[in-house]
Amino acid sequence: MTLWNLRRAQQATLVAFSPNLDEKLSQRLQDLGLRLGETVICQRRSLLGGPRVYQAGESLLALEKEI
């Protein structure tokens, strides 16, 4: 399952980053609060497939499907 599959208000524990994800982007996401073992909650989903908002700890991140 990926974060993109989460429904609104559903939560999951982050267990890995995609091996296809650039290492610098992976590190940047971790710097922003998206860390392995962190509980992530889908806060908002766009009806038209735009970025989704996720909460990880005290951080809110808007991510597109490609990430």
PyMOL commands that set and color helices and strands:
alter all, ss='L'
color gray80, all
select helices_A, chain A and resi 3-5+23-31
alter helices_A, ss='H'
color red, helices_A
select strands_A, chain A and resi 11-13+39-44+52-56+59-63
alter strands_A, ss='S'
color yellow, strands_A
deselect
rebuild
show_as cartoon
